Amino acid sequence: MTEPRGEMERYFRSLGERIEEIYEIARRARSLGMDPEFEPEIPRAGDLASRVEQLVGPKGVAEAIREMEGKNMEREELAIKIAEMIIDGRFGRFDEERAAEQALRTALAIITEGVVVAPLEGITKVEIKKNKDGTSYLSISFASPIRAAGGTAAALSVLIGDFVRRKLFLSHYKPTPDQIERFVEEVEIYGTAVAHEQYKPPAEHIRLAIQ
């Protein structure tokens, strides 16, 4: 078994060396200034921690991810813990809006293992807005690339968003009665006109979810 293992190590080492040669060629070509960027846009990353930091940041998060992975932490628990550390300022101080956005993108990148576009383009905007009563809530805007994360990860991003807003001592969104009934009507229209063969929740369930 020793010789095949040695061959495998040499093979992977040769891959790394060849990749570095190719990157060096790309860097020299980019240095001529004929492209929009002066460096290759795709950074090298050898593990989950590196992929997450290179993809969405923040700087220094890779080391923290590796440390927690060594404790055999579940991926979802790891994502929430890193989000908490970002909010607590472990990787630098951000304003509340920026901290919430960074926490969400990084957590989603961990859940999706840093291999899909969802953490970058699936979340388009994270804002702190005002309810009618003057309290503040966290608003998260999603776009179609969130589908690349899969249903479970997309749902977890909402759960982590709720965790983040609690860490920031923000209130929840408080819809008006008119807004609640609009949700009920739009789900009814969608279920009838577009997705009539899919499960359609009862109106009282929609009202409960929106509230």
N, C-alpha and C positions, 0 to 999 in steps of 0.2 A: 504493500500500500504506500510505501514511502515515495517510490519513483513517480507514480501518477500524481501524488500530491505536489511533488516538486515541479512537475510539468505544468500543473494548473497554476501554481504560483508564478512561474516564469511567464505563462501565457497572460495572466492578468497584469503583471508588471510591464510586459511589452505593450499591452493595450494602453496603459497609463502613459508610457513614454511616447507612444505614437500620437496619442491625443494631444499631449503637450506640444509635440512638434507641429501638429496641424494648427493648434491655437496660436503658436508663435508666428506661423505663416500668415494667419488671419490678422494678428496684431500689426505685423509689418505692412500688410495691405491697407488696413484701416488708417494707419499713421500717415498715409499719403493724402488724407482729407477728401477723398472722392465719394465718401459715404456719409449719411446723416450723423453717424456716431464714429468716434475715434477708437473705440474698443469693441470687440465682439459682444453682442447683447446677451448671449446665453452664457451664464457663469457655470463653471464646473461645480458639481456637488456629489459627494460620495455616499451620503446617507440621508435619512429623513431630516435630521437636525440641520444639516447644511442646506438641503433643498428649501426648507421652510424659511431660513434666514435669508437665503439668496432671493427667494420668490417674493416675500412680503415683509421680511424683517420682524422685529427691530434688531439692530446690531447687538450681538451678544446673546441672543436667544438660543442659538445652537448649543452652546455649552450647557445652558439650563435644561434643555430638552434631553441631551445625552445623560445628564446626571439623574434625571427622573426616570428615563428609560432603564437605567441600571437598577432601579427599585421595582422593576416589573409592574409599573403602573399601567392601567388600562388606557387605551388611546383617548377615549372620551374624557376620562379623569385628568389625563395629562393636558388636554386642550383647555379644560376649565381652569386648571392650576396655572398654566402659562398666562391665560387671559387675566386671572387675578393678579399675577405678578406685574403685568403690564399696567393695569389700573393702579397698583400700589407704587408705581414709579421705579421698579427694579431695573429697568432698561433705559432710564431717562425720564425726565419730566415732560409731560404733554398737557395741553389744555384738555378739558373733559371730552369735548367732541373728538379731538384727534386721538385721545387715549382709547375711547370706545371703538373707534374705527379700527385702530391698530389691533386691539384685543380681538375683535371679531374676525378680521382677516387672518391673523396668525392662528387663532383657534381652528378656523375652517381649513387652513392649510395643513395643520397637524392631522385633523380628522381625515382629510382626503390624501394624506401622505405626500403632499407637495407635487403631485403629478397631473393635476387638472387645472383648468383656467378659472374655475369658480371663485377662488379667493381673490383674484384680481378683477375679473369682469362680471362675476355673478352678483357681487355687492357693489352697487354704483354710488351710493351715498349714505352716510351716517350723520344724522343731525340731532341736536337737542332742540325740541320745539315746545311751545306753550299750549297747555290745555285751556279751555274756556275759563276755568276757575283760577288761572294764573300759575298753576303748578307746571313743572317741566317733565317731559317724557322723552324717551329715546325713539327716534324714527329711523328705520332701516329700509332703504330702497333696494330692491332686487331686480335683476335683469335676466333674460333667458339663459345666459351661460351658467346660472346657478344649477341648471338641470344636470350639468356635467358632474356635479357632486353626488348625485343620487338622492332619492327621497329622504333617506334617513339622515344623511349629513346636512341636507337643506333644512330639515326640521330641527336638527340639533343647533344650527346656526341661530334659529329663532330663540331656542331655549337659552343658549349662551348669551344672546342679546338681553334676555330678561335678567340673567345673572349679572351681567355688566351694569345694567341700569340700577339694580339693587345696590351694587358696590359703589355706585356714584350717588346713591341716595336720591334717585329720581323717582317720580311718581309713574304710574302706568298711564297708558293712553285712555282718555275718558271721552268716548264718543257721545254725540248728542243723540236724542231719540230719532231725529230725522236720518242721521248717518246710519244708525243701526237698521232702520227699516229699508234704507237704500241697499245695504248689504243683503238683506233678506230677498229683496226684489231682484237684484242682479244675479244671485245664486239661482233663484227660481227661473229666470229667463235663460241663463246659461244651461241649466239642467234640461229645460224643455227644448231649446232651439239647437243646442250644440252637442251636449253629452247626455242624451236621454237614456242611454243604456248604462250609464255609470251611477254609482250610489249618490243619492241626493239627500243631504241631511234635512231633517224637519226644521221648520222655521224657529222653533223654540231652542233648538241646539245651536243654530246660527247666532241667535240673539245672545245666548250664554257665552259662546266663544268670543264674540266681538266685545262684550262687556268685560 
